[in-house]
Every structure is written in C-alpha cells, then in structure tokens.
Amino acid sequence: MQHQEFEPPLELRDVIKCFWHNIIDAEELQSGFEVQPDGYAEIIFHFGDIFSAAYNDGLQSLPSPFMMGLLNQPVVFHTPNRLQIIGIRCFPWTVFDLLGLPSGKDGVRIFEHPIARLQSTLNKWVDAGRIDEALAEIKAYLLNERSRIGVDSMLYKAGVAMRQANGTLPVKQVAEAAHATVRTLERNFKQSSGYSVKDVSGLIRFEQARNHLWHYPDANLASLAHELGYADQSHLSREFKRYSGSSPAAFARKAKKRKLAVSNDFVAFVRG
C-alpha cells in the first residue's frame, strides 16, 4: 500500500483535518481490508473496480463519492482489483454543514450531492497520475462551499479541546472550553454531528489506543490505560472491544503480524 497525506489550505483547517491518497494493490485485497472506527468522518472518492462494504450484516456496493461517518464497529471493504482512493478527513461536527446534508448516525452513507460532479474530472487526473491536480480540483470546490457556510465557533472550540485532550475531557470541561452550558453544547453538537460529545470523545480516545497499539504492539496495557485516562486496564479492554470487536491484546497480536507485510502508514486507512 502507498499512502500520502496532505494538509488542507488554511481556510479549510477548521472543517478538514487532511486530504489523503492511497493506492492498494490487488494482492492486498484478496480477503478485503478492515477499517476501524475513529473520531473523524471521511468523504471517499475511489477509482478502479467495483467497491463494496460488508456492513450491518450485508454487502453494499458503494458509488464514488460516499461518506464514511463515525463508526461503532469495523467495516470491511472489498474490491477485486487495484484501487486508488482520495479521502477528505473531516471533523464530524462540521462535515454535514459543509455538504449541506442532515446529520445522522450512518456509518457508511450513500448520498446525492453536487460534489459527485467532480468524479469525471478526477478520473482523468488520477488516470494520468496527477494526484496533485485531482486534489486541487477538490480543494477549489470545498473552498467555495466553505465560503457559503459559517462554522459554529462554539463547536470549533469544543472540538479543539476534545482533540487536544485525546477524548479524555468530561463533557462539563468541554463546555467550559467552548464557553457554553452543557445543555447548549450537547444540543448543538448532536444537531451538527448526529452524536453526543461523550460519543465522539469515546471514539477519539479509542483512536489513540488503537494507533498506539498499532505502532507499539508490545505496549503495557495498564500503562496505556492510565495514559489515556481510562479507569483501569479492564475499562480500556471493554471500550476497545466495543469499537473494534477484539481485545487490545488480540489487536496488538494482529498488528504485529500485519506490520511484517506493510508499512506503518497502513493504519491511516486500513485502520485495524
């Protein structure tokens, strides 16, 4: 797998974390590839053969683009041949406003939106190997969309506080950082993202644990639990299994095996 990440323009950094590009070769796709939950929403453009997701006990064919919202369980993607992906990693409290869509809890969402009109132009740039030009098209489109919306400063401050604390802040302290009451923050946050502050904080904290175990599979779990603000190792294990479907120890063993065949960047999209 080849993976690259790209910073967004300054004007988009309050809504977008980064852009990224992956090339996944056919031999890496034989049994599908798994994406673990994290604290971001993704807008996914894909280029290649049929792309589908095993999700909610079924196999769903996916158009380009589609949205991968906040997940509460892993999703396995399948495609028979070489695949290229351009992803837009968004903060979950801004992505629906950016696209002008109603918020929701769909883990994988198929949606109709004018952004899909970019696909034919992106196909040409990707086929020519000009990922920089493809990204320039997406950035120009999103900059125009961004100019039409106002980002809620309260949600922005709340999101910054949650991210800086790696999801460990109690809701009351998140509200204080956002200069809002808990009730107002929760109402606005749920309206914008479809989830509560606590829901998203839990995913952000799981993301930290998952990434740490991917890069350091021999890490001491009790120490990791303490570092990430879990009550104890059992609390970490319960939350980890809730989102990933496996224990931290089992995930670490799998990470060890898979890292023998792929680079550290593997976790960026095949996050499991």
VEXMI-115936 format. One record per residue (C-alpha): residue number from 1; z negated, x negated, y. Coordinates in pm, whole numbers, plus 50000, padded with zeros to 5 digits. Layout:
% VEXMI-115936
NODE rokol     Z     X     Y
NODE   NUM     Z     X     Y
...
//
This chain:
% VEXMI-115936
NODE rokol     Z     X     Y
NODE     1 50000 50000 50000
NODE     2 50083 49886 50350
NODE     3 49860 50026 50623
NODE     4 49861 49983 51002
NODE     5 49652 50145 51274
NODE     6 49750 50180 51640
NODE     7 49532 50257 51941
NODE     8 49624 50567 52141
NODE     9 49712 50546 52511
NODE    10 49409 50557 52739
NODE    11 49490 50915 52841
NODE    12 49457 51033 52478
NODE    13 49142 50849 52374
NODE    14 48916 51145 52440
NODE    15 49107 51351 52180
NODE    16 49256 51096 51938
NODE    17 49086 50813 51753
NODE    18 49404 50634 51643
NODE    19 49753 50663 51500
NODE    20 49829 50509 51161
NODE    21 50122 50438 50931
NODE    22 50116 50399 50554
NODE    23 50379 50301 50300
NODE    24 50278 50394 49947
NODE    25 50493 50265 49660
NODE    26 50585 50478 49361
NODE    27 50370 50283 49112
NODE    28 50061 50364 49323
NODE    29 50137 50736 49297
NODE    30 50161 50787 48922
NODE    31 49831 50971 48891
NODE    32 49805 51088 49252
NODE    33 49581 50944 49520
NODE    34 49250 51076 49642
NODE    35 49131 51130 49996
NODE    36 48758 51156 50053
NODE    37 48601 51363 50335
NODE    38 48514 51203 50669
NODE    39 48438 51308 51025
NODE    40 48797 51334 51151
NODE    41 49086 51579 51142
NODE    42 49435 51443 51076
NODE    43 49783 51563 51172
NODE    44 50010 51427 50898
NODE    45 50385 51363 50915
NODE    46 50535 51248 50585
NODE    47 50872 51104 50491
NODE    48 51009 51085 50140
NODE    49 51000 51316 49841
NODE    50 50803 51633 49769
NODE    51 50442 51601 49884
NODE    52 50171 51826 49743
NODE    53 49794 51853 49729
NODE    54 49562 51953 49447
NODE    55 49308 52155 49643
NODE    56 49089 52458 49575
NODE    57 49198 52468 49209
NODE    58 49570 52477 49282
NODE    59 49870 52256 49366
NODE    60 50001 52325 49716
NODE    61 50337 52198 49843
NODE    62 50299 52055 50192
NODE    63 50551 52067 50476
NODE    64 50567 51798 50742
NODE    65 50362 51804 50951
NODE    66 50046 51959 50810
NODE    67 49684 51929 50914
NODE    68 49401 51784 50711
NODE    69 49086 51923 50866
NODE    70 48728 51840 50784
NODE    71 48698 51828 50406
NODE    72 48397 51930 50200
NODE    73 48543 51787 49881
NODE    74 48802 51523 49788
NODE    75 49171 51616 49791
NODE    76 49423 51458 49552
NODE    77 49779 51420 49681
NODE    78 50089 51386 49463
NODE    79 50446 51274 49521
NODE    80 50695 51138 49265
NODE    81 50845 50858 49475
NODE    82 50782 50613 49757
NODE    83 50618 50778 50054
NODE    84 50568 50696 50421
NODE    85 50308 50869 50633
NODE    86 50239 50873 51006
NODE    87 49896 51015 51081
NODE    88 49725 51120 51402
NODE    89 49349 51086 51357
NODE    90 49181 51336 51589
NODE    91 48825 51424 51678
NODE    92 48756 51759 51511
NODE    93 48615 51912 51829
NODE    94 48943 51851 52016
NODE    95 49230 51889 51766
NODE    96 49259 52268 51779
NODE    97 49256 52277 52158
NODE    98 49517 52000 52165
NODE    99 49750 52204 51943
NODE   100 49654 52541 52087
NODE   101 49550 52670 51744
NODE   102 49249 52880 51642
NODE   103 48977 52667 51484
NODE   104 48893 52709 51119
NODE   105 48748 52552 50809
NODE   106 49075 52496 50622
NODE   107 49055 52156 50455
NODE   108 49434 52141 50424
NODE   109 49613 52363 50673
NODE   110 49980 52453 50691
NODE   111 50061 52564 51044
NODE   112 50358 52657 51258
NODE   113 50375 52465 51584
NODE   114 50639 52315 51818
NODE   115 50520 51965 51716
NODE   116 50721 52018 51396
NODE   117 51040 51984 51601
NODE   118 50970 51610 51616
NODE   119 51038 51576 51242
NODE   120 51417 51523 51258
NODE   121 51385 51255 51528
NODE   122 51100 51085 51342
NODE   123 51306 51086 51021
NODE   124 51575 50881 51195
NODE   125 51330 50624 51332
NODE   126 51141 50591 51004
NODE   127 51465 50555 50805
NODE   128 51564 50276 51046
NODE   129 51226 50104 51002
NODE   130 51141 50163 51371
NODE   131 50785 50291 51341
NODE   132 50719 50184 51700
NODE   133 50987 50425 51822
NODE   134 50855 50705 51600
NODE   135 50506 50655 51743
NODE   136 50646 50651 52097
NODE   137 50800 50996 52035
NODE   138 50468 51133 51907
NODE   139 50269 50978 52192
NODE   140 50505 51120 52456
NODE   141 50476 51466 52303
NODE   142 50096 51452 52284
NODE   143 50059 51314 52636
NODE   144 50250 51616 52760
NODE   145 50030 51850 52554
NODE   146 49715 51672 52671
NODE   147 49812 51731 53034
NODE   148 49807 52106 52968
NODE   149 49450 52128 52837
NODE   150 49108 52050 52971
NODE   151 48875 51864 52736
NODE   152 48523 52007 52744
NODE   153 48308 51725 52886
NODE   154 48003 51863 52705
NODE   155 48178 51838 52367
NODE   156 48313 51495 52455
NODE   157 47962 51366 52536
NODE   158 47824 51527 52221
NODE   159 48097 51367 52011
NODE   160 48039 51023 52161
NODE   161 47666 51050 52090
NODE   162 47725 51162 51731
NODE   163 47972 50882 51663
NODE   164 47758 50612 51825
NODE   165 47461 50718 51612
NODE   166 47677 50738 51296
NODE   167 47583 51103 51249
NODE   168 47208 51042 51243
NODE   169 47106 51221 51566
NODE   170 46920 51553 51534
NODE   171 47101 51843 51699
NODE   172 46844 51855 51980
NODE   173 46917 51493 52077
NODE   174 47292 51554 52061
NODE   175 47242 51846 52301
NODE   176 47038 51626 52534
NODE   177 47314 51363 52534
NODE   178 47562 51639 52622
NODE   179 47335 51779 52896
NODE   180 47333 52118 52727
NODE   181 47099 52353 52547
NODE   182 47114 52351 52168
NODE   183 47238 52711 52168
NODE   184 47522 52645 52414
NODE   185 47629 52327 52237
NODE   186 47630 52489 51895
NODE   187 47832 52787 52018
NODE   188 48094 52575 52192
NODE   189 48109 52318 51914
NODE   190 48168 52581 51647
NODE   191 48431 52751 51864
NODE   192 48622 52425 51907
NODE   193 48590 52270 51560
NODE   194 48502 52557 51328
NODE   195 48189 52368 51221
NODE   196 47834 52319 51341
NODE   197 47704 51996 51492
NODE   198 47497 51943 51177
NODE   199 47803 51989 50953
NODE   200 48006 51728 51140
NODE   201 47711 51488 51169
NODE   202 47669 51506 50791
NODE   203 48033 51414 50739
NODE   204 48014 51127 50989
NODE   205 47711 50987 50808
NODE   206 47876 51027 50466
NODE   207 48181 50844 50607
NODE   208 47961 50545 50696
NODE   209 47809 50537 50347
NODE   210 48148 50571 50179
NODE   211 48309 50294 50386
NODE   212 48013 50061 50332
NODE   213 48025 50108 49954
NODE   214 48400 50058 49952
NODE   215 48371 49723 50128
NODE   216 48037 49621 49970
NODE   217 48012 49790 49629
NODE   218 47711 49576 49533
NODE   219 47507 49703 49830
NODE   220 47147 49805 49769
NODE   221 47141 50185 49786
NODE   222 46780 50213 49902
NODE   223 46854 49978 50193
NODE   224 47174 50164 50276
NODE   225 46989 50497 50277
NODE   226 46733 50355 50521
NODE   227 47002 50201 50743
NODE   228 47191 50531 50770
NODE   229 46886 50744 50836
NODE   230 46862 50928 50505
NODE   231 46510 51024 50398
NODE   232 46540 50808 50087
NODE   233 46786 50697 49819
NODE   234 46773 51038 49649
NODE   235 46873 51206 49975
NODE   236 47169 50968 50009
NODE   237 47272 51036 49649
NODE   238 47259 51414 49691
NODE   239 47462 51412 50011
NODE   240 47710 51161 49872
NODE   241 47771 51370 49561
NODE   242 47802 51684 49773
NODE   243 48104 51545 49956
NODE   244 48261 51303 49708
NODE   245 48187 51469 49375
NODE   246 48039 51147 49241
NODE   247 47719 50947 49282
NODE   248 47712 50644 49516
NODE   249 47677 50415 49213
NODE   250 47980 50568 49040
NODE   251 48183 50545 49362
NODE   252 48086 50178 49401
NODE   253 48195 50103 49043
NODE   254 48529 50273 49106
NODE   255 48570 50085 49435
NODE   256 48514 49754 49257
NODE   257 48788 49828 49007
NODE   258 49039 49959 49258
NODE   259 48986 49675 49504
NODE   260 49118 49437 49240
NODE   261 49458 49600 49286
NODE   262 49468 49695 49654
NODE   263 49364 49561 49992
NODE   264 49055 49655 50192
NODE   265 49277 49878 50407
NODE   266 49314 50112 50108
NODE   267 49014 50309 50231
NODE   268 49194 50403 50552
NODE   269 49393 50685 50393
NODE   270 49324 50677 50023
NODE   271 48964 50715 50108
NODE   272 48800 50719 49772
//
